[in-house]
Amino acid sequence: MNEKTNIETVQEAYAAFGRGDIEGVLAALTGNVSWNMPGAPAIPFAGQRTGREGAAEFFRLLNESDEVLHFEPREFFAKGDKVVVLGVYRARARSTGKMIDSEWVHIFTLESGKVSGWTEFCDTAAIAAAYRSDSVSAR
């Protein structure tokens, strides 16, 4: 696949997420996709998962944990089978009511027109703080 097509595949997955169509997101993934959000155990949806089932678990935990107020992929870059996306996220932690504001980087690996790998990098310290009832509100 060419880089333009890879970006379009990723953009379609984001559009599905924006519509709340998680099945549409999962359809864009390979069956053995590697889904990874490094982060502290305090973040309910952090961790390494495998397969569409693992990615579905990520989205289920995200939905249970956060009220997403704003999610915006802003810039897309592609090189070979990789697509890198820069964006912003604003949410409220359902358990504490604290706000989460974070810029993020998503790295996608594509294989035969499907996402075979996804990793997110963001301000995990601020996100983890939003889940702790004893902490000061996250940035």
Beta strands, then each sheet from edge to edge (+ up, - down):
strand 1: 29-37
strand 2: 47-50
strand 3: 66-79
strand 4: 82-93
strand 5: 99-111
strand 6: 114-122
sheet 1: 2+ 1- 6- 5+ 4- 3+
end
